[in-house]
């Protein structure tokens, strides 16, 4: 770490303040809707740091968020959905993480931004509706979310898009996503550690910097989750989710623009 201490800020003043504000906003969304933390965090943090530097820390924070939220929602988990989602994620997360480890930074930012923009627009417009919750649909949802989770830690948004198209009750969907995110983030962290230990890659997936990022972002996440759980009591879930998705559209568009600038300049 070149003399940098564990408790030293990962970024200088203003960029670090921006990063903390992004994570508070992401925590608000997670506490209220049960998903969206990774998507908002990665989209916003990608504006000031490489996604590969923060995605493992985001996984770790998601684990803590799920543990905090799962106790009150476990009884509503849809077990058949959860089983197929877990299988799909187990198969696809390693592929996404391998891509994250070797892909150069500029294409990675473009991929992250494009995936976020597509997912947010699909959810915002409600374009997909009427899917039957067959085993194939559940497995395909798990595979898609696992790949996206490995690449950019936004698997929850992919799950939300496809699960909402099957007409699953909101309470069951939220609880199932919380349980799934707990599994996927633990699993992805394990694969990230294995890749870092077994193979020398251009981007270190786990290490002291990951712990440093997690320590600095944890209080901001917990603050946001508390606000999301206790606040916005007068706002309907539909209205709040629309606002979150509008934020995602804007941030992902900025991520794409920032990543494209070096290509345009060249």
Residue frames as qw, qx, qy, qz and C-alpha x, y, z in Angstrom:
[[0.000, 0.882, 0.471, 0.000, 0.00, 0.00, 0.00],
 [0.461, 0.501, -0.032, 0.732, 3.08, 2.20, -0.28],
 [0.228, 0.019, -0.453, 0.862, 2.92, 3.52, 3.28],
 [0.424, -0.344, -0.201, -0.813, -0.79, 4.28, 3.19],
 [0.167, -0.084, 0.821, -0.539, -2.48, 3.37, 6.49],
 [0.031, -0.368, -0.922, -0.114, -5.63, 1.28, 6.80],
 [0.028, -0.744, -0.568, 0.352, -7.57, 4.23, 8.23],
 [0.089, -0.374, 0.248, 0.889, -6.31, 6.78, 5.69],
 [0.591, 0.560, 0.251, -0.523, -9.00, 7.97, 3.28],
 [0.715, 0.187, 0.580, 0.343, -8.89, 6.12, -0.07],
 [0.376, 0.662, 0.336, 0.555, -9.41, 9.44, -1.92],
 [0.222, 0.061, -0.212, 0.950, -8.58, 13.10, -1.27],
 [0.137, 0.230, 0.496, -0.826, -11.11, 15.47, 0.31],
 [0.516, 0.290, -0.034, -0.805, -13.74, 16.40, -2.28],
 [0.564, 0.151, -0.724, -0.367, -13.76, 13.09, -4.19],
 [0.221, -0.071, -0.911, 0.342, -14.04, 11.22, -0.86],
 [0.288, 0.243, 0.436, -0.817, -16.91, 13.44, 0.26],
 [0.583, 0.245, -0.359, -0.687, -18.64, 12.72, -3.04],
 [0.447, 0.088, -0.887, -0.071, -18.08, 8.98, -2.58],
 [0.012, -0.155, -0.802, 0.577, -19.60, 9.07, 0.92],
 [0.442, 0.275, 0.143, -0.842, -22.62, 11.03, -0.33],
 [0.562, 0.193, -0.638, -0.489, -23.16, 8.44, -3.08],
 [0.343, -0.026, -0.924, 0.170, -23.09, 5.60, -0.55],
 [0.206, 0.207, 0.572, -0.767, -25.55, 7.38, 1.76],
 [0.565, 0.274, -0.164, -0.761, -27.97, 7.74, -1.17],
 [0.533, 0.153, -0.799, -0.231, -27.44, 4.09, -2.09],
 [0.117, -0.064, -0.875, 0.465, -28.12, 3.06, 1.51],
 [0.418, 0.212, 0.280, -0.838, -31.39, 5.00, 1.51],
 [0.648, 0.229, -0.457, -0.565, -32.54, 3.07, -1.56],
 [0.434, 0.107, -0.891, 0.080, -31.49, -0.28, -0.04],
 [0.058, 0.087, 0.742, -0.662, -33.19, 0.39, 3.27],
 [0.508, 0.268, 0.174, -0.800, -36.45, 1.41, 1.63],
 [0.748, 0.359, -0.258, -0.495, -36.77, -0.83, -1.44],
 [0.893, -0.210, 0.397, -0.016, -34.50, -3.77, -0.58],
 [0.781, 0.203, 0.326, 0.492, -32.24, -3.35, -3.61],
 [0.306, 0.914, 0.105, 0.243, -30.29, -0.72, -5.52],
 [0.493, -0.806, 0.210, 0.252, -27.30, -0.26, -3.21],
 [0.669, -0.160, 0.492, 0.533, -24.73, -1.80, -5.55],
 [0.457, 0.633, 0.461, 0.422, -26.15, -0.16, -8.65],
 [0.044, -0.986, -0.081, -0.136, -26.13, 3.35, -7.22],
 [0.583, -0.700, 0.290, 0.292, -22.79, 2.87, -5.46],
 [0.679, -0.008, 0.500, 0.537, -20.93, 1.52, -8.48],
 [0.363, 0.759, 0.378, 0.386, -22.46, 4.08, -10.83],
 [0.157, -0.984, 0.003, -0.082, -21.55, 7.00, -8.60],
 [0.620, -0.625, 0.367, 0.300, -18.15, 5.77, -7.44],
 [0.745, 0.276, 0.414, 0.445, -17.16, 5.00, -11.04],
 [0.240, 0.933, 0.110, 0.244, -17.05, 8.76, -11.58],
 [0.187, -0.902, 0.360, -0.146, -14.10, 9.12, -9.19],
 [0.382, -0.488, 0.785, 0.013, -12.38, 5.71, -9.07],
 [0.362, 0.210, -0.824, -0.383, -12.00, 2.57, -11.17],
 [0.821, -0.233, -0.116, -0.509, -14.92, 0.13, -10.65],
 [0.815, 0.091, -0.547, 0.170, -12.44, -2.71, -10.03],
 [0.220, 0.322, -0.562, 0.730, -11.15, -0.83, -6.97],
 [0.370, -0.163, 0.394, -0.825, -14.53, -0.61, -5.23],
 [0.736, -0.061, -0.456, -0.498, -16.69, -3.53, -6.45],
 [0.588, -0.065, -0.767, 0.248, -15.26, -6.02, -3.89],
 [0.041, -0.022, -0.528, 0.848, -15.85, -3.50, -1.08],
 [0.539, -0.045, -0.118, -0.833, -19.41, -2.99, -2.33],
 [0.694, -0.084, -0.695, -0.168, -19.93, -6.77, -2.18],
 [0.382, -0.069, -0.724, 0.571, -18.78, -6.76, 1.45],
 [0.205, 0.025, 0.281, -0.937, -21.09, -3.87, 2.35],
 [0.632, -0.072, -0.425, -0.644, -24.01, -5.62, 0.63],
 [0.562, -0.118, -0.804, 0.154, -23.47, -8.64, 2.90],
 [0.135, -0.142, -0.580, 0.791, -23.79, -6.44, 5.98],
 [0.396, 0.026, -0.064, -0.916, -26.86, -4.70, 4.55],
 [0.648, -0.094, -0.641, -0.400, -28.56, -8.04, 3.83],
 [0.435, -0.146, -0.790, 0.406, -27.83, -9.35, 7.33],
 [0.072, 0.113, 0.384, -0.914, -29.41, -6.24, 8.79],
 [0.502, 0.096, -0.160, -0.845, -32.54, -6.42, 6.60],
 [0.470, 0.020, -0.835, -0.284, -33.15, -10.17, 6.37],
 [0.049, -0.087, -0.853, 0.513, -34.33, -10.75, 9.93],
 [0.364, 0.340, 0.389, -0.775, -37.60, -8.88, 9.42],
 [0.600, 0.433, -0.238, -0.629, -38.38, -10.31, 5.96],
 [0.066, -0.296, 0.944, 0.131, -37.24, -13.95, 5.98],
 [0.462, 0.273, 0.784, -0.312, -40.78, -15.40, 6.22],
 [0.552, 0.682, 0.138, -0.459, -41.76, -13.79, 2.90],
 [0.059, -0.506, 0.734, 0.449, -38.92, -15.35, 0.85],
 [0.864, 0.330, -0.050, -0.378, -40.18, -17.26, -2.22],
 [0.638, -0.428, 0.625, 0.141, -38.17, -20.49, -1.85],
 [0.786, 0.375, 0.443, 0.213, -38.61, -21.83, -5.45],
 [0.352, 0.920, -0.046, 0.165, -37.46, -18.50, -6.89],
 [0.323, -0.835, 0.445, -0.001, -34.53, -18.32, -4.48],
 [0.808, -0.177, 0.535, 0.170, -33.29, -21.82, -5.35],
 [0.712, 0.539, 0.317, 0.320, -33.10, -21.19, -9.12],
 [0.119, 0.970, -0.124, 0.170, -31.62, -17.72, -8.62],
 [0.548, -0.679, 0.481, 0.085, -28.88, -19.16, -6.40],
 [0.822, 0.089, 0.490, 0.276, -28.05, -21.84, -8.99],
 [0.535, 0.771, 0.184, 0.290, -27.83, -19.33, -11.85],
 [0.109, -0.953, 0.258, -0.118, -25.67, -16.96, -9.83],
 [0.724, -0.470, 0.480, 0.156, -23.34, -19.76, -8.71],
 [0.783, 0.290, 0.424, 0.352, -22.71, -20.65, -12.36],
 [0.424, 0.785, 0.212, 0.398, -22.35, -17.12, -13.78],
 [0.318, -0.940, 0.086, 0.084, -20.61, -15.02, -11.10],
 [0.689, -0.379, 0.384, 0.484, -17.13, -16.53, -11.75],
 [0.544, 0.464, 0.437, 0.545, -17.37, -15.58, -15.44],
 [0.016, 0.947, 0.185, 0.263, -18.30, -12.00, -14.59],
 [0.532, -0.799, 0.190, 0.207, -15.52, -11.70, -12.02],
 [0.725, -0.051, 0.409, 0.552, -12.94, -13.03, -14.49],
 [0.361, 0.711, 0.333, 0.503, -14.01, -10.33, -16.95],
 [0.269, -0.959, -0.041, -0.076, -13.71, -7.70, -14.22],
 [0.703, -0.546, 0.262, 0.373, -10.17, -8.84, -13.41],
 [0.606, -0.021, 0.485, 0.630, -8.81, -8.61, -16.97],
 [0.320, 0.781, 0.437, 0.312, -10.87, -5.97, -18.79],
 [0.358, 0.161, -0.085, 0.916, -9.12, -2.58, -19.23],
 [0.031, -0.395, -0.523, 0.755, -10.61, 0.30, -17.26],
 [0.264, 0.238, -0.176, -0.918, -12.22, 2.32, -20.07],
 [0.460, -0.102, -0.737, -0.484, -14.21, -0.57, -21.60],
 [0.288, -0.299, -0.841, 0.347, -15.18, -1.66, -18.10],
 [0.088, 0.339, 0.329, -0.877, -16.66, 1.74, -17.32],
 [0.393, 0.121, -0.437, -0.800, -18.57, 1.67, -20.60],
 [0.431, -0.177, -0.871, -0.154, -19.97, -1.77, -19.81],
 [0.162, -0.338, -0.701, 0.606, -20.96, -0.73, -16.28],
 [0.198, 0.298, 0.079, -0.930, -22.67, 2.42, -17.52],
 [0.427, 0.051, -0.611, -0.664, -24.48, 0.67, -20.36],
 [0.373, -0.242, -0.894, 0.052, -25.77, -2.13, -18.13],
 [0.060, -0.369, -0.557, 0.742, -26.97, 0.34, -15.54],
 [0.277, 0.238, -0.154, -0.918, -28.68, 2.51, -18.12],
 [0.441, -0.057, -0.759, -0.475, -30.44, -0.43, -19.76],
 [0.317, -0.309, -0.856, 0.267, -31.60, -1.91, -16.46],
 [0.013, 0.357, 0.398, -0.845, -32.82, 1.42, -15.10],
 [0.344, 0.163, -0.331, -0.864, -34.72, 2.27, -18.28],
 [0.417, -0.153, -0.854, -0.270, -36.37, -1.15, -18.36],
 [0.238, -0.395, -0.758, 0.462, -37.54, -0.82, -14.78],
 [0.064, 0.320, 0.170, -0.930, -38.59, 2.81, -15.18],
 [0.418, 0.146, -0.406, -0.799, -40.72, 2.16, -18.26],
 [0.663, 0.021, 0.631, -0.402, -42.04, -1.22, -17.11],
 [0.451, 0.445, -0.540, -0.554, -41.29, -2.62, -20.56],
 [0.358, 0.095, -0.925, -0.088, -41.28, -6.31, -19.58],
 [0.532, -0.099, 0.461, -0.704, -44.50, -7.75, -18.21],
 [0.866, 0.142, -0.013, -0.480, -46.37, -11.02, -18.24],
 [0.383, 0.408, -0.828, 0.020, -43.53, -13.56, -18.04],
 [0.892, -0.331, -0.215, -0.222, -44.54, -16.91, -16.53],
 [0.309, -0.725, 0.585, -0.191, -42.37, -17.84, -13.55],
 [0.970, 0.147, -0.188, -0.047, -41.16, -21.11, -15.11],
 [0.809, -0.423, 0.186, 0.363, -37.98, -22.90, -14.11],
 [0.649, 0.360, 0.236, 0.627, -36.32, -21.64, -17.29],
 [0.018, 0.868, 0.095, 0.488, -37.22, -18.02, -16.57],
 [0.621, -0.778, 0.098, -0.010, -35.98, -18.36, -12.99],
 [0.827, -0.172, 0.237, 0.480, -32.70, -19.95, -14.08],
 [0.478, 0.581, 0.215, 0.623, -32.18, -17.37, -16.86],
 [0.232, -0.923, -0.032, -0.306, -32.77, -14.62, -14.31],
 [0.752, -0.601, 0.183, 0.200, -30.15, -16.16, -12.03],
 [0.763, 0.136, 0.263, 0.574, -27.61, -16.52, -14.86],
 [0.261, 0.766, 0.169, 0.563, -28.12, -12.94, -16.06],
 [0.384, -0.897, 0.049, -0.213, -27.92, -11.46, -12.58],
 [0.838, -0.400, 0.178, 0.325, -24.84, -13.55, -11.70],
 [0.654, 0.339, 0.205, 0.644, -22.91, -12.37, -14.74],
 [0.032, 0.830, 0.098, 0.548, -23.90, -8.74, -14.15],
 [0.637, -0.770, 0.032, -0.030, -23.09, -9.08, -10.45],
 [0.836, -0.188, 0.160, 0.490, -19.60, -10.39, -11.19],
 [0.482, 0.488, 0.201, 0.699, -18.87, -7.63, -13.71],
 [0.043, 0.491, 0.002, 0.870, -20.36, -4.63, -11.96],
 [0.105, -0.179, -0.748, 0.630, -22.08, -5.58, -8.67],
 [0.406, 0.097, 0.022, -0.908, -25.53, -4.69, -10.04],
 [0.169, -0.103, -0.960, -0.199, -27.11, -8.13, -10.08],
 [0.116, 0.420, 0.704, -0.561, -29.96, -6.93, -7.87],
 [0.350, 0.474, -0.069, -0.805, -31.20, -4.60, -10.59],
 [0.324, 0.181, -0.801, -0.470, -31.17, -7.43, -13.16],
 [0.087, -0.250, -0.943, 0.201, -33.20, -9.59, -10.76],
 [0.203, 0.467, 0.430, -0.745, -35.65, -6.76, -10.10],
 [0.348, 0.337, -0.419, -0.768, -36.25, -6.28, -13.83],
 [0.394, 0.049, -0.856, -0.332, -37.07, -9.92, -14.50],
 [0.102, -0.271, -0.878, 0.380, -38.86, -10.79, -11.25],
 [0.250, 0.389, 0.281, -0.841, -41.15, -7.79, -11.53],
 [0.405, 0.224, -0.539, -0.704, -42.18, -8.99, -14.99],
 [0.318, -0.114, -0.938, -0.080, -43.65, -12.20, -13.49],
 [0.489, -0.553, -0.257, -0.624, -46.07, -10.42, -11.18],
 [0.587, -0.180, -0.669, 0.419, -44.51, -11.64, -7.93],
 [0.361, -0.872, -0.326, -0.052, -45.93, -9.90, -4.88],
 [0.178, 0.840, -0.285, 0.427, -43.79, -6.92, -3.75],
 [0.592, -0.661, 0.397, -0.236, -43.16, -8.33, -0.27],
 [0.946, -0.033, 0.295, 0.127, -42.03, -11.70, -1.62],
 [0.662, 0.652, -0.039, 0.367, -39.89, -10.06, -4.29],
 [0.067, -0.860, 0.344, -0.371, -38.15, -7.78, -1.78],
 [0.732, -0.511, 0.429, -0.140, -37.51, -10.59, 0.72],
 [0.939, 0.195, 0.213, 0.185, -36.25, -12.99, -1.97],
 [0.492, 0.763, -0.155, 0.389, -33.88, -10.36, -3.33],
 [0.326, -0.801, 0.412, -0.286, -32.48, -9.65, 0.14],
 [0.868, -0.268, 0.418, 0.000, -31.80, -13.36, 0.68],
 [0.836, 0.465, 0.119, 0.265, -30.30, -13.74, -2.81],
 [0.238, 0.874, -0.255, 0.339, -28.02, -10.73, -2.40],
 [0.587, -0.660, 0.450, -0.128, -26.67, -12.20, 0.83],
 [0.905, 0.009, 0.389, 0.173, -25.68, -15.39, -1.01],
 [0.683, 0.661, 0.092, 0.297, -24.36, -13.73, -4.17],
 [0.037, 0.917, -0.298, 0.262, -22.14, -11.23, -2.38],
 [0.673, -0.531, 0.515, -0.015, -20.58, -13.85, -0.09],
 [0.877, 0.220, 0.384, 0.190, -20.06, -16.11, -3.11],
 [0.506, 0.815, -0.016, 0.280, -18.60, -13.32, -5.26],
 [0.242, -0.865, 0.414, -0.146, -16.22, -12.28, -2.49],
 [0.812, -0.283, 0.503, 0.086, -15.01, -15.88, -2.20],
 [0.787, 0.470, 0.274, 0.291, -14.35, -16.05, -5.95],
 [0.203, 0.937, -0.159, 0.235, -12.63, -12.65, -5.90],
 [0.498, -0.715, 0.489, -0.039, -10.34, -13.86, -3.14],
 [0.869, 0.014, 0.463, 0.176, -9.58, -17.06, -5.03],
 [0.628, 0.711, 0.122, 0.290, -8.74, -15.17, -8.22],
 [0.041, -0.936, 0.294, -0.190, -6.51, -12.73, -6.34],
 [0.652, -0.537, 0.535, 0.011, -4.67, -15.59, -4.63],
 [0.837, 0.112, 0.506, 0.174, -4.33, -17.92, -7.63],
 [0.589, 0.531, 0.343, 0.503, -3.69, -15.56, -10.53],
 [0.269, -0.439, -0.013, 0.857, -1.75, -12.33, -10.90],
 [0.303, 0.715, 0.570, 0.270, -4.15, -9.97, -12.67],
 [0.258, 0.443, 0.045, 0.858, -3.91, -6.28, -13.66],
 [0.389, -0.550, 0.037, -0.738, -6.61, -5.38, -11.11],
 [0.162, 0.053, -0.884, 0.435, -6.32, -6.79, -7.58],
 [0.457, -0.473, -0.554, -0.510, -9.79, -7.89, -6.55],
 [0.681, -0.694, -0.227, -0.054, -9.19, -8.28, -2.83],
 [0.613, 0.205, -0.336, 0.685, -6.61, -6.83, -0.50],
 [0.294, -0.364, -0.441, 0.765, -5.91, -4.11, 2.04],
 [0.101, -0.004, -0.198, -0.975, -7.47, -1.46, -0.19],
 [0.434, -0.382, -0.692, -0.433, -10.75, -3.40, -0.24],
 [0.477, -0.500, -0.620, 0.372, -10.85, -3.39, 3.57],
 [0.203, -0.222, -0.133, 0.944, -9.95, 0.29, 3.64],
 [0.250, -0.194, -0.438, -0.842, -12.78, 1.17, 1.24],
 [0.502, -0.455, -0.715, -0.169, -15.25, -0.95, 3.24],
 [0.417, -0.414, -0.511, 0.627, -14.28, 0.66, 6.56],
 [0.052, -0.150, 0.020, 0.987, -14.68, 4.17, 5.17],
 [0.346, -0.162, -0.501, -0.777, -17.98, 3.50, 3.39],
 [0.332, -0.322, -0.879, 0.116, -19.67, 1.41, 6.10],
 [0.031, -0.419, -0.509, 0.751, -20.87, 4.31, 8.32],
 [0.274, 0.229, -0.253, -0.899, -22.30, 6.09, 5.26],
 [0.393, -0.117, -0.819, -0.402, -24.18, 2.94, 4.21],
 [0.256, -0.376, -0.816, 0.356, -25.60, 2.36, 7.71],
 [0.086, 0.361, 0.225, -0.901, -26.74, 5.98, 7.88],
 [0.354, 0.123, -0.488, -0.788, -28.47, 5.67, 4.53],
 [0.368, -0.219, -0.893, -0.135, -30.18, 2.39, 5.46],
 [0.119, -0.402, -0.664, 0.619, -31.50, 3.95, 8.68],
 [0.227, 0.322, -0.037, -0.918, -32.89, 6.90, 6.74],
 [0.382, 0.040, -0.706, -0.595, -34.44, 4.58, 4.17],
 [0.312, -0.283, -0.901, 0.105, -36.11, 2.42, 6.82],
 [0.128, -0.515, -0.580, 0.618, -37.44, 5.21, 9.01],
 [0.104, 0.437, -0.060, -0.891, -37.97, 8.03, 6.55],
 [0.262, 0.093, -0.621, -0.733, -40.09, 8.52, 3.47],
 [0.190, 0.250, 0.896, -0.313, -43.09, 7.13, 5.36],
 [0.411, 0.601, 0.321, -0.606, -45.40, 9.43, 3.43],
 [0.330, 0.534, -0.541, -0.560, -44.05, 8.45, 0.01],
 [0.940, 0.132, 0.161, -0.271, -45.52, 5.46, -1.80],
 [0.694, -0.272, 0.573, 0.342, -43.11, 2.67, -2.81],
 [0.634, 0.562, 0.434, 0.305, -43.95, 3.23, -6.48],
 [0.135, 0.984, -0.013, 0.115, -43.08, 6.93, -6.32],
 [0.450, -0.761, 0.438, 0.162, -39.86, 6.35, -4.44],
 [0.749, -0.016, 0.571, 0.337, -38.70, 3.59, -6.81],
 [0.511, 0.780, 0.264, 0.246, -39.37, 5.88, -9.77],
 [0.079, -0.971, 0.223, -0.019, -37.12, 8.53, -8.21],
 [0.644, -0.478, 0.552, 0.229, -34.36, 5.97, -7.56],
 [0.726, 0.305, 0.523, 0.325, -34.52, 4.75, -11.15],
 [0.314, 0.932, 0.092, 0.155, -34.43, 8.29, -12.50],
 [0.333, -0.841, 0.412, 0.105, -31.27, 8.83, -10.45],
 [0.738, -0.150, 0.600, 0.269, -29.80, 5.63, -11.87],
 [0.624, 0.662, 0.340, 0.238, -30.53, 6.73, -15.43],
 [0.100, 0.982, -0.128, 0.092, -28.74, 10.05, -14.87],
 [0.482, -0.693, 0.524, 0.114, -25.72, 8.59, -13.07],
 [0.778, 0.059, 0.569, 0.258, -25.27, 5.75, -15.58],
 [0.526, 0.805, 0.188, 0.202, -25.44, 8.22, -18.46],
 [0.111, -0.938, 0.328, -0.027, -22.70, 10.27, -16.78],
 [0.699, -0.384, 0.579, 0.168, -20.63, 7.09, -16.34],
 [0.746, 0.432, 0.431, 0.268, -20.91, 6.32, -20.07],
 [0.293, 0.942, 0.005, 0.161, -20.01, 9.90, -21.02],
 [0.346, -0.829, 0.438, 0.047, -16.98, 10.00, -18.74],
 [0.753, -0.166, 0.595, 0.228, -15.73, 6.64, -20.01],
 [0.668, 0.598, 0.373, 0.238, -16.21, 7.71, -23.63],
 [0.020, 0.980, -0.112, -0.161, -14.24, 10.94, -23.29],
 [0.427, -0.562, 0.605, 0.369, -10.78, 9.31, -23.59],
 [0.599, 0.266, 0.694, 0.298, -11.93, 7.45, -26.70],
 [0.334, 0.890, 0.304, 0.057, -13.27, 10.64, -28.28],
 [0.174, -0.910, 0.284, 0.248, -10.10, 12.55, -27.37],
 [0.556, -0.316, 0.672, 0.374, -7.96, 9.83, -28.94]]
